[in-house]
């Protein structure tokens, strides 16, 4: 139905209903307060809105809508029942309900389409961000240094930028140095893991030192790669005559020198074989 025709129809129904309700107000005492329809008896009836097809009532146990064709003939005449008008009214009601359902389906389809487009836009944005990050990483790698991290010294402190800063103990195989470094959450996890590995090595090395001290033994080891098995652990050359269980574990990290001895840590790498290098980025 066209919108104009629908509006005219609704206005006509409203005027019709208003006229019937007004007449009810004048004829309250002439309408029955008890009525039986389809084997159901309604008591304490208050007659309400009338349409070309139905009449609504309040009764003792609730509300009901009664088709006019089910009323006694005298009430049908009172309410102006016309079978053709009733059929036309129901057709209009069905058309309006169908139009409402189509509108609901369209709104749901539009919402799904909008959600799909939003998801695609988010995926495209994430792809662009990943591309930009890759470019930034490639640019950063141009002047990257590899630092050999032994462990974190002291506390890891949060920065206003959302990252962290800490002092790191580094080893270049011949000496130990201390530097400052800034890093993000991924870097923090990596450095904390490096500290745990160093702490485990330190416990074992301290136990060896204590064992040698208590036994009163002083070993002099010869040969760059020679080793002597003694009391369980494997002794390899240390500094002077001090035995060691092996060099402390280092955790290589990609870093950019910011100023002086301060670094910005960008990632890590891990040797997995003579030729293989496993690279991690954060």
N, C-alpha and C positions, 0 to 999 in steps of 0.2 A: 504494500500500500504506500502511496505517495505520502510524504510528511504532511502536506497541507490537508489531504483527505483524512489522515490519521488524527490530526489536531481537531478538525471539524467533528469527527466522530466522537472523540473524547469529550469535547465541549457539550455535544448533544447528550451524551450519557450523563455528564455531571448535572445538566439542567433537568434531565429526566429524574435522576435520583433525588435532586433537591426538591423537585415538585412532589415526589412521593413522600419524602420525609416530612415535608411541610403538611401534607394531607394527614400523615400519621399523627402529627401533633394535634390536629383538629379532631381526629377520630380514634383516639387512643382507646376509648371505652368500647368501640365497636369491633375491635380486632380480638380474636381469641387469645387467651393466655395459656391454653393447653392445646396441643395439636399432635396427631399421630401421622408420621410419614414413613412409608416403607416398613411398617411394623415397629417403628421406634417412636415412643411418646416423649414429647418435650413439654415440660411444665415451667410455669413462671416465665413465659415467653415475653420478650420485648422485641418488637419488630424494628429492624434497622434498615440498612441500605438495600434498595432494589435496583437491579439492572434488567435489561430486556430478557435475560435468561435465568437469573437467580434472585433470591432474597436472602439476606443474612439476618440471623436472630441471635439474641442472647437468651440463654435458658438457665435452668437451675444448676446444671453441671458444666456449662461452658458456652462455646460459640459454635454455630453451624451455618453452612451455606446450603440452601435448599433450592433445587431446580424448580422453576415455576410450573413446569409440566406435571410435577408430582403433587401439586397443591389441589385441594378441592376446587371444583369449578367456580364457586362463588369468590374464592380468594384469587383465582386466576383472573377473573373479571375485574376484581378490585385493583389488582396490580397491572392491568393492561396487558396481559400476556398475549403475544402474537407469535405463533410457531415460526413464521418466516423471519420475523425480527430477531427471535431468539437464535435461530440458525446463523443469521448474518452476524450477530454479535459474537457468537462462539468462533466463527471463522476469523473475525477480526482479532479476537483474543489469541487464537492459534498463530496467526500471522505475526502478531506483535511478539509472542513468545519465541517464535522461530527467528525473528529478526534480532531479538536480544541474545539468543544463543549464538547466532552467527557473529554478532559483535563481540561476545565473550571469547569465541574461538580466535577471532582476528587479533584481539588484544593479547591473548596468550602466544599466538604465532609471532606477533611483533616483539613481545618480550623475549622470546627464545632467539629471534634474529638479532636483537640488540645485545643479548648476552654473548652470542656467537661472535659478533663483530668486536665486542669488548675483549673477549678472550684472544682473538686474532691480533688485536692491537697490542695487548699485553705481551703476546709471544714475539711480535715484531719489535717491540720496545726492548724486550730482554735480549733479542738477537743483536740489536744495535748496541746495547750496552756491553754485551760480550765482545763484539767487534772492537769497540772503543777500548775495552780493557786489554784486549790482545795487542792493539797498537801501542797502548801505554806500556805494556810489559816488554814488547819488542824494543821500544825506545829506551826503556830503563835498562834492558840487558846490554845495550851498547856500551855502557860504562860501569858494568857490574863487577864486583870483586867477590871472590869466594873466601869466606872467613871460616875458620875451623873452631867451632864452638865447643868448649868443654862443659861449661855449666853457667847458670845464672848466679850472680853474686847479689845477695840481699833480696829485697822485696821487688816485685813487679808493680809498678805504679801506673794507674790509669791517667790518660791525658784528656784534656777538654775536647779534643778532636774525635774521641771514641777509641783511639788506639792505646798503646802501652809503651812504657819506657823502662829500661833496666840496665844494669851493668853486666857485661858478659866477660867471662874468662875465656880467652882464646889461646890456641896453641898453633905454632907454625913448625912443629916437630923439633925445634931446637930451643925454644924459649916460650915463656907464657906471658901474655900481655892482657891488659884489661881495657875494654872499650865500652862506650855507651851505645845503646841501640834503641830504635823505635820500631814497633811492629804492631800487627793487628791480632785478632783473636786466633786466626790460624797459626800465626807466628808464635803466639803465646803457648799454644798446645805443643808445638814442635820443640820450643825451648825448654818447657817443663819436662818433656820426655827426655831431652838431652841431659837435663840435670839429674833425672832419676838414673839414667844409665851411668853417669859419672859417679853418683853416690854409691851405686852397687860396686863399681870398680874400686872406689876408695875404701869401702869396708873390707874387700878382699885383700887389697894392698896393705892396709893397716894390720890385718890379721897376720899377714906374712912377715911384716916388719917385727911384730911382737914375737912371733915364733923364732925368728933369727936372733933377736935380742936375748930371749930367754935361753936359747941353746948355746949362746956364746960363739956361734960359728961366724966366720968371716970368709966369704967366698970371693975368689978372683976368677972372673970368667973371661975366656979368650975366644976370638973369632966372631966376626960380625953376625953370622947366622947360626952359630953353634949353640946348643942348649944341653943342659944336664938335668935329668929328672931326679928330684930329691924330695923324699917325704911326701909324695903325692903331687904337688903342683909342678908346673913346668917353669924352670928358671930361664929367663932370657937376659941378655946383657942390659944393665941399667947404667946409671952414672957411677963411675968409679967401680967400687967392689960391691955396691948395694944391689942385691937381687930384686927382681920385680916380676910380677905375674904377666907383664905385658904392658904396652903403652896404654895410656888412658883413652877411652873411647871419645872420638870427636864426631861432631854432627855438622857437616858442611852446610853453609847457608849462603844463598845469593844475597848480596847487600850492596848498597850504593853509599859511598862515602859522602856524607853531608857536609861536615866541617870538622877539621882536626881529626880526632880519633872517634868521631861519632858516626854511626851508620844507620841507614834505613834498610831494614831487613825485608826482602821481597819474596823469598822462596827458599827452597832447599834442594839439595841433590844427594843421592845416596849411591855409592858404588856397589853394584851387585855382581861384579865379576871383573876379569882382567880388562874387558873391553866395554862392558855394559854400564851405562849410567842411568839410573832411575831419577827422573826429575819431578819435583813437587812444586806447585805454585800456590800462593795465597794472595 
